[in-house]
Amino acid sequence: MIQGATRWIYPTIIVVLLLIIAAMAYEFIVVGSTERGEDARVAVILEPAERTLVLREMRDFVAGVQQIADALSRDDMQDVARVARAAGTAKMHDAPVAMMGKLPLGFKTLALGVHRGFDGMAADAEAIGMPKHSLAQLSDILQKCVACHAAYQLRTPTQK
């Protein structure tokens, strides 16, 4: 009887551990550290330093958008490429892994889309060199920014 019971203990332990790992991965990758905000947006709960980092990156995006608009007004496609590249996926390496786990999947998806959009704009500004094309790409990037701000807000654990 004992030998028969031990035959099921190990597979049961493995299944339970796999379920725990799957739940943790779901929390880390999909849900993040969130709660429902008062205005129907999802409140992403970050430590003060993490919130500051995300807000600084957003301000850098706004400054980059302004610089790109200025470069486009001057038909300076090299400057468009330079500024766009600085806001591309290379910038993502600044984000701490622990903070990334707190961001919900939708937020991460929009953010990655913005970074990749800047990468595409930089490449096309150099290869194609058409200001109207870059302007359309900028519009697509800004649409992602608008969607993110409409869906999410950033809070610290002590904010309500």
VENMO-V734718 format. One record per run of one state. SS is the DSSP state (H for helix, E for strand, - for the rest). FROM is the first residue (numbers start at 0). TO is the last residue. If there is no record, write none. Layout:
ss: <SS;SS>
from: <FROM;FROM>
to: <TO;TO>
This chain:
ss: <-;H;-;E;-;E;-;H;-;H;-;H;-;H;-;H;-;H;E;->
from: <0;1;31;33;36;41;45;47;73;76;86;88;94;96;102;104;127;130;151;155>
to: <0;30;32;35;40;44;46;72;75;85;87;93;95;101;103;126;129;150;154;159>
